[in-house]
Amino acid sequence: MTASNAVETVFRIESARIIAGVARIVRDVGIAEEIAQDALVAALEQWPESGIPDNPGAWLMATARHRAIDLVRRRETYARKLAGMGRELDGLSAEPEPAATDPDDIDDDLLRLIFTSCHPVLSTEARIALTLRLLGGLTTEEIARAFLTSEPTVAQRIVRAKRTLGRAAVPFEVPYGPERAARLGSVLEVIYLVFNEGYAATAGDDWLRPALCEDALRLARVLAGLMPQEPEVHGLAALLELQASRTAARTGPDGAPVLLADQNRARWDRLLIRRGLAALLRASDTAVRTAHRTAGGEAVTAGQALGPYALQAAIAACHARAARYEDTDWAAIAALYGRLAALTPSPVVELNRAVAVSMAEGPAAGLALVEALAADPALKAYHLLPSVRGDLLVRMGRTDEARAEFVRAAELTRNERERAMLLDRAGR
């Protein structure tokens, strides 16, 4: 591996930690990202001559921290000079009391970065786009595909978000009490999207990006411990545990994707499955207790109380409980997708529901639902729409049409591994 390739790879993995660690020093996420980029430039200049360090991530972090500390020292020197002038002019001598540390503070730089980026001063779209950029190291192209929107739109959101945080002097901290609860929805969505990008990369040469999955899963676990009375926190943790349990079986020896139907379930991580099922039970119990408190004494079932993440976890649990692909309870999955679509309407959810319906009722039933989605503008460039249609057409014996759909899906995807798989399916 060349030095430049090493820099790019390490920075992609470590950028979130570097930005979060620096932001804790400089208290400004925009400046923290600039300093992290400066460390990247320094590595590009020095590593080709000095060689790749034994611990390149630590090298980048140390370089960024040194630059951040230098910046703070320059600020403090300037501030002391101003303070000295002020005392001479106003006769001020008392130093302000240090702020007390809140006992409910979260001592985790990555979570602090997420909550800061999810400040209410930003729109929901801007919060998520900015945090995906800072935390996940995602490009504007990858974020645009995750949002099913255009790259210029995402780029503008990120630039405006950093400017807004700077103008509003938003502190680099995790809120607590009602303010923390108000930001929770955006935080959960960010963690969810970061995991998804690691679980099935939208672009690049690799199908999986395990570091993103691990970061998202760790953050979900921390949140679940921090906010045990929030059912959707447990729901998200359950979903990520169950999805992560399949990681080892999702790629072959050469790194090529392995479809769910073809996965060796003996390679699924049983510990993660147990953790996921336990988290789903906690989500269900917490949701029922919460619903009972707000339902005026009316009976509420666990299924009625589940939120979007817990419903997706319940779908993942159906897969986890099936010893073989043929044993999957597709009728239950279709019903769960129906409830998810009613709770959070989305063409992507409807596409997934169509797959489940096709397995429960036959490919013709699923194809009818897929055809109804064909005109949805949000799915115009979504490669999984023709991919699913190709699957259904194969099962119906309409191979020429299926081949065309797989080719179209291959043209739309930006992931090289997925493109190769789709073209292989078209050829077969």
VEXDREN-2710 file (C-alpha; in Angstrom, 1 decimal):
% VEXDREN-2710
k/r/px/py/pz
1/MET/0.0/0.0/0.0
2/THR/1.4/3.4/-0.9
3/ALA/1.6/6.2/1.6
4/SER/-1.2/8.2/0.0
5/ASN/-3.5/5.2/-0.1
6/ALA/-2.7/4.5/3.6
7/VAL/-3.5/8.2/4.5
8/GLU/-6.8/8.0/2.7
9/THR/-7.7/4.7/4.3
10/VAL/-6.7/5.6/7.8
11/PHE/-8.4/9.0/7.6
12/ARG/-11.6/7.4/6.4
13/ILE/-11.6/5.2/9.4
14/GLU/-10.4/7.6/12.0
15/SER/-11.8/10.9/10.9
16/ALA/-14.8/10.9/13.2
17/ARG/-12.7/10.3/16.3
18/ILE/-10.2/12.9/15.2
19/ILE/-12.9/15.5/14.6
20/ALA/-14.7/14.7/17.8
21/GLY/-11.5/14.8/19.9
22/VAL/-10.4/18.1/18.4
23/ALA/-13.9/19.6/18.7
24/ARG/-13.7/18.9/22.5
25/ILE/-10.6/21.2/22.5
26/VAL/-11.6/24.0/20.2
27/ARG/-15.4/23.8/20.9
28/ASP/-16.3/24.3/17.2
29/VAL/-17.1/21.4/14.9
30/GLY/-16.4/23.5/11.7
31/ILE/-12.9/24.4/13.0
32/ALA/-12.4/20.8/14.2
33/GLU/-13.0/19.5/10.7
34/GLU/-10.6/22.0/9.2
35/ILE/-7.9/21.0/11.7
36/ALA/-8.5/17.3/10.9
37/GLN/-8.1/18.1/7.2
38/ASP/-4.8/19.9/8.1
39/ALA/-3.6/16.7/9.8
40/LEU/-4.5/14.8/6.6
41/VAL/-2.5/17.2/4.5
42/ALA/0.5/16.9/6.9
43/ALA/0.3/13.1/6.5
44/LEU/0.2/13.3/2.7
45/GLU/3.3/15.5/2.9
46/GLN/5.4/13.6/5.4
47/TRP/4.5/9.9/5.1
48/PRO/5.9/9.4/1.6
49/GLU/9.3/10.4/3.0
50/SER/9.2/9.3/6.6
51/GLY/7.2/6.1/6.0
52/ILE/3.8/5.0/7.3
53/PRO/3.8/5.2/11.2
54/ASP/3.3/2.0/13.2
55/ASN/0.0/3.5/14.5
56/PRO/-1.1/5.9/11.7
57/GLY/-4.4/6.7/13.4
58/ALA/-2.6/7.8/16.6
59/TRP/-0.3/9.9/14.4
60/LEU/-3.2/11.7/12.8
61/MET/-4.9/12.2/16.2
62/ALA/-1.7/13.5/17.8
63/THR/-1.0/15.9/14.9
64/ALA/-4.6/17.3/15.0
65/ARG/-4.6/17.6/18.8
66/HIS/-1.3/19.5/18.7
67/ARG/-2.6/22.0/16.1
68/ALA/-5.8/22.4/18.1
69/ILE/-3.9/23.1/21.3
70/ASP/-1.7/25.6/19.5
71/LEU/-4.9/27.3/18.3
72/VAL/-6.4/27.4/21.8
73/ARG/-3.2/28.8/23.3
74/ARG/-3.1/31.6/20.7
75/ARG/-6.7/32.4/21.6
76/GLU/-6.0/32.3/25.3
77/THR/-3.0/34.5/24.9
78/TYR/-5.1/37.0/23.0
79/ALA/-7.9/36.7/25.6
80/ARG/-5.5/37.3/28.5
81/LYS/-4.2/40.4/26.9
82/LEU/-7.8/41.7/26.4
83/ALA/-8.6/40.7/30.0
84/GLY/-5.6/42.5/31.3
85/MET/-6.7/45.6/29.4
86/GLY/-10.2/45.3/30.7
87/ARG/-9.0/45.0/34.3
88/GLU/-7.0/48.1/33.9
89/LEU/-9.9/50.0/32.5
90/ASP/-12.7/48.7/34.7
91/GLY/-10.8/47.7/37.9
92/LEU/-11.9/44.1/37.5
93/SER/-9.9/41.5/39.3
94/ALA/-12.2/38.6/40.1
95/GLU/-11.9/35.5/37.9
96/PRO/-15.2/33.8/37.1
97/GLU/-16.0/30.6/38.9
98/PRO/-15.5/27.4/36.9
99/ALA/-18.7/25.9/35.6
100/ALA/-19.8/22.8/37.6
101/THR/-19.7/19.5/35.8
102/ASP/-23.2/18.2/35.3
103/PRO/-23.6/14.6/36.8
104/ASP/-25.6/13.6/33.8
105/ASP/-23.0/14.6/31.2
106/ILE/-21.9/12.0/28.6
107/ASP/-18.2/11.5/28.6
108/ASP/-18.0/10.3/25.0
109/ASP/-16.6/12.5/22.3
110/LEU/-18.4/10.8/19.4
111/LEU/-21.8/11.1/21.1
112/ARG/-21.0/14.7/22.0
113/LEU/-20.3/15.4/18.4
114/ILE/-23.6/13.8/17.3
115/PHE/-25.7/15.7/19.9
116/THR/-23.9/19.0/19.0
117/SER/-24.5/18.4/15.3
118/CYS/-28.2/17.6/16.0
119/HIS/-28.8/21.0/17.7
120/PRO/-32.4/22.4/17.1
121/VAL/-30.9/25.5/15.5
122/LEU/-30.5/23.3/12.4
123/SER/-33.2/21.7/10.3
124/THR/-33.6/17.9/10.6
125/GLU/-32.1/17.3/7.2
126/ALA/-29.1/19.6/8.0
127/ARG/-28.5/17.9/11.3
128/ILE/-28.3/14.4/9.8
129/ALA/-26.3/15.4/6.8
130/LEU/-23.7/17.2/8.9
131/THR/-23.3/14.4/11.4
132/LEU/-23.0/11.8/8.7
133/ARG/-20.3/13.9/7.2
134/LEU/-18.4/14.4/10.5
135/LEU/-19.1/11.1/12.2
136/GLY/-19.2/8.7/9.3
137/GLY/-16.7/10.4/7.1
138/LEU/-19.3/10.0/4.3
139/THR/-18.9/12.0/1.1
140/THR/-21.6/14.2/-0.1
141/GLU/-22.3/11.7/-2.8
142/GLU/-22.8/8.9/-0.3
143/ILE/-25.1/11.1/1.9
144/ALA/-27.1/12.1/-1.2
145/ARG/-27.7/8.5/-2.0
146/ALA/-28.7/7.7/1.6
147/PHE/-31.2/10.6/1.4
148/LEU/-32.3/9.8/-2.2
149/THR/-31.5/13.5/-3.1
150/SER/-28.9/15.4/-5.1
151/GLU/-25.3/16.1/-4.2
152/PRO/-25.5/19.9/-4.5
153/THR/-28.4/19.9/-2.0
154/VAL/-26.5/17.9/0.5
155/ALA/-23.3/20.0/0.1
156/GLN/-25.3/23.2/0.7
157/ARG/-26.9/21.7/3.8
158/ILE/-23.5/20.8/5.3
159/VAL/-21.9/24.2/4.6
160/ARG/-24.9/26.1/6.0
161/ALA/-25.1/23.8/9.0
162/LYS/-21.5/24.5/10.0
163/ARG/-22.0/28.2/9.5
164/THR/-25.2/28.2/11.6
165/LEU/-23.5/26.3/14.4
166/GLY/-20.7/28.8/14.4
167/ARG/-22.9/31.9/14.3
168/ALA/-25.1/30.5/17.1
169/ALA/-22.0/29.6/19.2
170/VAL/-23.5/26.1/19.9
171/PRO/-21.4/24.5/22.7
172/PHE/-19.7/21.2/22.1
173/GLU/-21.7/19.2/24.7
174/VAL/-24.4/16.6/25.2
175/PRO/-27.6/18.2/26.6
176/TYR/-29.7/16.6/29.3
177/GLY/-33.3/16.7/30.4
178/PRO/-36.0/17.8/27.9
179/GLU/-33.4/19.2/25.5
180/ARG/-31.7/15.8/25.2
181/ALA/-35.1/14.1/24.5
182/ALA/-35.9/16.7/21.9
183/ARG/-32.7/15.8/19.9
184/LEU/-33.0/12.1/20.3
185/GLY/-34.9/11.4/17.1
186/SER/-32.2/13.0/15.0
187/VAL/-29.5/11.2/16.9
188/LEU/-31.1/7.8/16.4
189/GLU/-31.5/8.4/12.7
190/VAL/-27.9/9.4/12.3
191/ILE/-26.7/6.3/14.1
192/TYR/-29.1/4.2/11.9
193/LEU/-27.8/5.7/8.7
194/VAL/-24.2/5.4/9.6
195/PHE/-24.7/1.7/10.4
196/ASN/-26.5/1.2/7.1
197/GLU/-23.6/2.8/5.1
198/GLY/-21.2/0.4/6.8
199/TYR/-23.6/-2.6/6.4
200/ALA/-24.1/-2.0/2.6
201/ALA/-21.8/0.7/1.3
202/THR/-23.4/2.9/-1.3
203/ALA/-20.1/3.4/-3.2
204/GLY/-16.5/2.2/-3.4
205/ASP/-14.8/-1.2/-3.9
206/ASP/-16.0/-2.8/-0.6
207/TRP/-19.5/-4.1/0.1
208/LEU/-19.0/-3.8/3.9
209/ARG/-17.3/-1.0/6.0
210/PRO/-17.1/-2.7/9.4
211/ALA/-15.7/0.3/11.2
212/LEU/-18.8/2.3/10.6
213/CYS/-21.0/-0.6/11.8
214/GLU/-18.9/-1.0/14.9
215/ASP/-19.1/2.7/15.7
216/ALA/-22.8/2.8/15.2
217/LEU/-23.4/-0.3/17.3
218/ARG/-21.2/1.0/20.1
219/LEU/-23.1/4.4/20.1
220/ALA/-26.4/2.6/20.2
221/ARG/-25.3/0.5/23.2
222/VAL/-24.1/3.6/25.0
223/LEU/-27.4/5.4/24.4
224/ALA/-29.4/2.4/25.5
225/GLY/-27.5/2.4/28.8
226/LEU/-27.8/6.2/29.1
227/MET/-31.6/6.4/28.3
228/PRO/-33.1/3.1/29.6
229/GLN/-36.7/4.5/29.6
230/GLU/-36.7/5.3/25.9
231/PRO/-38.1/2.3/23.9
232/GLU/-36.8/3.4/20.5
233/VAL/-33.2/3.6/21.9
234/HIS/-33.6/-0.1/22.8
235/GLY/-35.3/-0.7/19.4
236/LEU/-32.4/0.7/17.5
237/ALA/-29.9/-1.2/19.6
238/ALA/-31.9/-4.4/18.9
239/LEU/-32.0/-3.7/15.2
240/LEU/-28.2/-3.1/14.9
241/GLU/-27.3/-6.1/17.0
242/LEU/-29.5/-8.4/14.9
243/GLN/-28.3/-6.9/11.6
244/ALA/-24.6/-7.0/12.7
245/SER/-25.0/-10.7/13.6
246/ARG/-25.1/-11.6/9.9
247/THR/-21.9/-9.7/8.9
248/ALA/-19.6/-12.7/8.6
249/ALA/-22.0/-14.4/6.2
250/ARG/-22.7/-11.4/4.0
251/THR/-19.5/-11.7/1.9
252/GLY/-17.7/-14.6/0.3
253/PRO/-13.9/-15.3/0.6
254/ASP/-13.3/-12.8/-2.3
255/GLY/-15.4/-10.1/-0.6
256/ALA/-18.3/-10.5/-3.0
257/PRO/-21.8/-10.0/-1.5
258/VAL/-23.8/-13.0/-0.5
259/LEU/-27.6/-12.7/-0.7
260/LEU/-29.7/-13.5/2.4
261/ALA/-31.1/-16.7/0.7
262/ASP/-27.6/-18.0/0.1
263/GLN/-26.0/-17.1/3.5
264/ASN/-24.5/-19.8/5.7
265/ARG/-26.5/-19.2/8.9
266/ALA/-24.1/-21.2/10.9
267/ARG/-21.8/-18.1/10.5
268/TRP/-24.4/-15.8/12.1
269/ASP/-23.2/-14.5/15.4
270/ARG/-25.4/-16.1/18.1
271/LEU/-24.2/-13.8/20.8
272/LEU/-25.3/-10.7/18.8
273/ILE/-28.6/-12.4/18.1
274/ARG/-29.2/-13.0/21.8
275/ARG/-28.2/-9.5/22.6
276/GLY/-30.6/-8.2/19.9
277/LEU/-33.5/-10.3/21.0
278/ALA/-33.0/-9.1/24.6
279/ALA/-32.9/-5.5/23.5
280/LEU/-36.1/-6.0/21.5
281/LEU/-37.8/-7.4/24.6
282/ARG/-36.6/-4.3/26.6
283/ALA/-38.0/-2.1/23.8
284/SER/-41.3/-3.9/23.8
285/ASP/-41.6/-3.8/27.6
286/THR/-40.6/-0.1/27.8
287/ALA/-43.0/0.8/25.0
288/VAL/-45.9/-0.9/26.6
289/ARG/-45.3/0.8/29.9
290/THR/-45.0/4.2/28.2
291/ALA/-48.1/3.6/26.2
292/HIS/-50.1/2.6/29.2
293/ARG/-49.2/5.8/30.9
294/THR/-50.5/7.8/28.0
295/ALA/-53.5/5.7/27.0
296/GLY/-55.8/6.6/29.8
297/GLY/-56.0/3.0/31.1
298/GLU/-56.8/1.4/27.8
299/ALA/-55.1/-1.9/27.0
300/VAL/-52.1/-1.6/24.7
301/THR/-50.4/-4.6/23.1
302/ALA/-46.6/-4.8/22.6
303/GLY/-47.1/-4.7/18.8
304/GLN/-49.2/-1.6/18.9
305/ALA/-46.7/0.2/21.0
306/LEU/-43.5/-0.5/19.0
307/GLY/-41.9/2.4/17.2
308/PRO/-40.2/2.3/13.7
309/TYR/-36.8/1.0/14.9
310/ALA/-38.4/-1.6/17.1
311/LEU/-40.6/-2.7/14.3
312/GLN/-37.5/-3.1/12.0
313/ALA/-35.9/-5.0/14.8
314/ALA/-38.9/-7.3/15.0
315/ILE/-38.5/-8.0/11.3
316/ALA/-34.8/-8.8/11.8
317/ALA/-35.8/-11.1/14.6
318/CYS/-38.0/-13.1/12.3
319/HIS/-34.9/-13.8/10.1
320/ALA/-32.7/-14.5/13.1
321/ARG/-35.2/-17.1/14.5
322/ALA/-35.4/-19.0/11.2
323/ALA/-32.9/-21.8/11.1
324/ARG/-33.1/-21.9/7.3
325/TYR/-34.2/-19.4/4.7
326/GLU/-37.1/-21.6/3.9
327/ASP/-38.3/-21.5/7.5
328/THR/-38.7/-17.7/7.5
329/ASP/-42.2/-16.4/8.5
330/TRP/-42.7/-14.1/5.5
331/ALA/-46.4/-13.5/6.4
332/ALA/-45.3/-12.0/9.8
333/ILE/-42.6/-9.9/8.1
334/ALA/-45.1/-8.6/5.5
335/ALA/-47.5/-7.6/8.3
336/LEU/-44.7/-5.9/10.2
337/TYR/-43.7/-4.0/7.1
338/GLY/-47.3/-3.0/6.7
339/ARG/-47.4/-1.5/10.2
340/LEU/-44.0/0.2/9.6
341/ALA/-45.4/1.7/6.4
342/ALA/-48.4/3.0/8.2
343/LEU/-46.2/4.5/10.9
344/THR/-43.5/6.0/8.7
345/PRO/-44.7/6.1/5.0
346/SER/-41.7/5.5/2.7
347/PRO/-41.3/4.1/-0.8
348/VAL/-38.3/2.1/0.4
349/VAL/-40.4/0.5/3.1
350/GLU/-43.1/-0.3/0.5
351/LEU/-40.4/-1.9/-1.7
352/ASN/-39.3/-4.1/1.2
353/ARG/-42.9/-5.0/2.0
354/ALA/-43.3/-6.0/-1.7
355/VAL/-40.5/-8.5/-1.3
356/ALA/-42.1/-10.0/1.8
357/VAL/-45.5/-10.2/0.2
358/SER/-43.9/-11.9/-2.8
359/MET/-42.4/-14.6/-0.5
360/ALA/-45.7/-15.0/1.4
361/GLU/-48.2/-14.8/-1.5
362/GLY/-46.2/-15.4/-4.6
363/PRO/-44.1/-13.2/-7.0
364/ALA/-47.1/-11.9/-8.9
365/ALA/-48.5/-10.3/-5.8
366/GLY/-45.1/-8.7/-5.0
367/LEU/-44.6/-7.5/-8.6
368/ALA/-48.0/-5.7/-8.5
369/LEU/-46.7/-3.7/-5.5
370/VAL/-43.4/-3.0/-7.2
371/GLU/-45.0/-1.7/-10.4
372/ALA/-47.1/0.7/-8.3
373/LEU/-43.8/2.2/-7.0
374/ALA/-42.2/2.6/-10.4
375/ALA/-43.4/6.2/-10.9
376/ASP/-42.2/7.4/-7.5
377/PRO/-39.6/10.1/-8.1
378/ALA/-37.7/9.2/-4.9
379/LEU/-36.9/5.8/-6.4
380/LYS/-36.0/7.0/-9.9
381/ALA/-32.2/6.4/-9.3
382/TYR/-32.6/3.8/-6.6
383/HIS/-30.9/0.6/-7.9
384/LEU/-32.8/-1.8/-5.6
385/LEU/-36.1/-1.1/-7.4
386/PRO/-35.0/-2.7/-10.7
387/SER/-33.0/-5.3/-8.7
388/VAL/-36.1/-6.4/-6.8
389/ARG/-38.2/-6.3/-10.0
390/GLY/-35.5/-8.6/-11.6
391/ASP/-35.8/-11.1/-8.8
392/LEU/-39.5/-11.3/-9.1
393/LEU/-39.4/-11.6/-12.9
394/VAL/-36.9/-14.5/-12.6
395/ARG/-39.3/-16.3/-10.3
396/MET/-42.1/-15.8/-12.8
397/GLY/-39.9/-17.2/-15.7
398/ARG/-39.7/-13.9/-17.5
399/THR/-35.9/-14.1/-17.9
400/ASP/-35.4/-11.6/-20.7
401/GLU/-37.1/-8.8/-18.8
402/ALA/-35.3/-9.9/-15.6
403/ARG/-31.9/-9.6/-17.4
404/ALA/-32.7/-6.0/-18.5
405/GLU/-33.7/-5.1/-14.9
406/PHE/-30.4/-6.5/-13.4
407/VAL/-28.4/-4.6/-16.0
408/ARG/-30.3/-1.4/-15.2
409/ALA/-29.7/-1.9/-11.5
410/ALA/-26.0/-2.4/-12.2
411/GLU/-25.9/0.9/-14.0
412/LEU/-27.4/2.7/-11.1
413/THR/-25.4/1.3/-8.2
414/ARG/-22.1/3.0/-7.2
415/ASN/-20.7/0.0/-5.3
416/GLU/-18.3/-2.0/-7.4
417/ARG/-19.0/-5.3/-5.6
418/GLU/-22.7/-4.9/-6.0
419/ARG/-22.4/-3.9/-9.7
420/ALA/-20.4/-7.1/-10.3
421/MET/-23.0/-9.2/-8.6
422/LEU/-25.8/-7.7/-10.5
423/LEU/-24.1/-8.1/-13.9
424/ASP/-23.3/-11.7/-12.9
425/ARG/-27.0/-12.3/-12.2
426/ALA/-27.9/-10.7/-15.5
427/GLY/-25.4/-13.1/-17.3
428/ARG/-26.9/-16.1/-15.6
END
